[in-house]
Amino acid sequence: MTEIEQTFPLDPEKVYFSMDFLTLEIEGEEPKTLRIGSWLNYDPVRIHKLIVKDKVLKVDEFEVMSPLMSKLRRADPAYYKRIMGLKVNIDFPGYPNGVVAKIPFEDEPIAFYKWWRKGKNEEKVYLSVVNMFKLFQKVSLMDKKVMLKKDLDFLKTF
């Protein structure tokens, strides 16, 4: 039996590197065995979910996690945006280079609100319901006139 014909079940105690083999079930197919580095190309969303959501796959931060984030950005931009949330880099007025969205979100809530909601930049930064509530609440307390009616109505639901 050659190495690739063997199965390599997920070991939740092991820290995986890019050259380590892993066998995963594929819906409607035979289980598939690939090196972790190849899984990043084959199904980066699934690998990310095993690491972050299910917490059953431990990987080396430098050798696996960094390339995974790059692969996710290209393979599934919508998923990438959701998982990054306020950690995504944006071009925001007043900052010479890209800035992490969390900074203007926290430091300049009115400017961020105008940029995000009124500037039609909602596709650039995913805000969870909790973060929308925080932003809308801050802006409402600072200058309610800036807000759209739908966002004021959103606040009333809590």
C-alpha positions, -999 to +999 in steps of 0.1 A: +000+000+000+015+034-010+013+063+013-016+080-006-037+049-005-036+049+033-062+068+052-052+095+076-081+103+099-083+136+116-064+136+149-077+165+170-046+164+192-021+167+163-008+201+150-009+198+112+017+212+088+013+217+050+030+184+041+009+163+065-018+140+050-054+142+060-084+120+048-118+136+048-152+124+037-165+140+005-203+140+001-213+115-026-177+104-031-151+081-016-130+097+012-102+118-002-067+119+011-046+150+004-018+169+020-030+198+041-014+222+016-035+206-011-067+208+010-062+246+011-066+247-026-092+220-029-117+232-002-103+261+019-138+269+034-141+234+048-106+235+062-112+269+078-145+256+094-127+226+108-101+249+124-123+278+136-158+266+139-156+229+148-122+234+165-111+198+156-082+206+133-051+223+147-027+237+122+006+256+122-001+293+122+026+303+098+027+274+075-010+267+071-032+294+086-016+324+067-019+307+033-054+296+041-066+331+047-051+341+013-068+312-004-102+320+013-101+356+000-098+344-036-119+312-034-150+326-015-149+364-011-183+364+007-172+338+033-139+357+037-157+390+043-180+374+069-152+357+089-130+389+088-158+413+099-142+444+114-107+429+109-108+435+071-086+463+057-105+492+041-097+524+023-112+549+047-112+587+043-085+604+064-062+574+065-033+574+040-031+536+036-057+509+042-069+507+078-085+479+098-122+486+098-124+483+136-104+515+141-128+539+124-158+518+136-147+525+172-130+559+169-152+576+144-186+559+145-205+587+127-180+589+099-179+551+097-217+549+096-218+575+068-191+556+048-205+522+054-243+527+051-247+560+032-216+556+011-228+522-001-198+503+013-217+476+030-203+450+007-167+459+019-173+453+056-196+426+071-212+437+103-228+411+125-262+420+141-243+428+173-219+451+156-247+469+137-265+474+170-234+488+186-227+512+157-263+523+153-266+529+191-234+550+192-244+570+162-280+575+176-266+588+209-242+612+191-263+625+162-296+608+155-303+630+124-275+613+105-292+579+106-316+563+081-351+555+093-346+518+088-316+518+111-335+538+138-363+512+134-337+484+138-327+499+172-363+499+184-364+461+179-341+456+209 
